[in-house]
Amino acid sequence: MEKAKIFIDGSEGTTGLRIHERFAGRDDIELLTISKELRKEKKERARLINQSDIRVFNTCN
């Protein structure tokens, strides 16, 4: 069985970090992460969003 891919958008904030910590120890999922340098790049965010099975949007605009 293939692992579910999860992308947490906004993972640099307090809530995003907590969500990431809860998933980090699991071996049945794959966390997709964005580098700090690219986190504001819309194309890279879109690529990870489209690649993931589950998206967590934790942004405040």
Buried (B, 14 or more C-beta within 10 A) or exposed (E): EEEEBBBBBBBEEEEBBEBBEEBEEEEEBBBBEBEEEEBEEEEBBEBBBEEBEEBBEBEEE
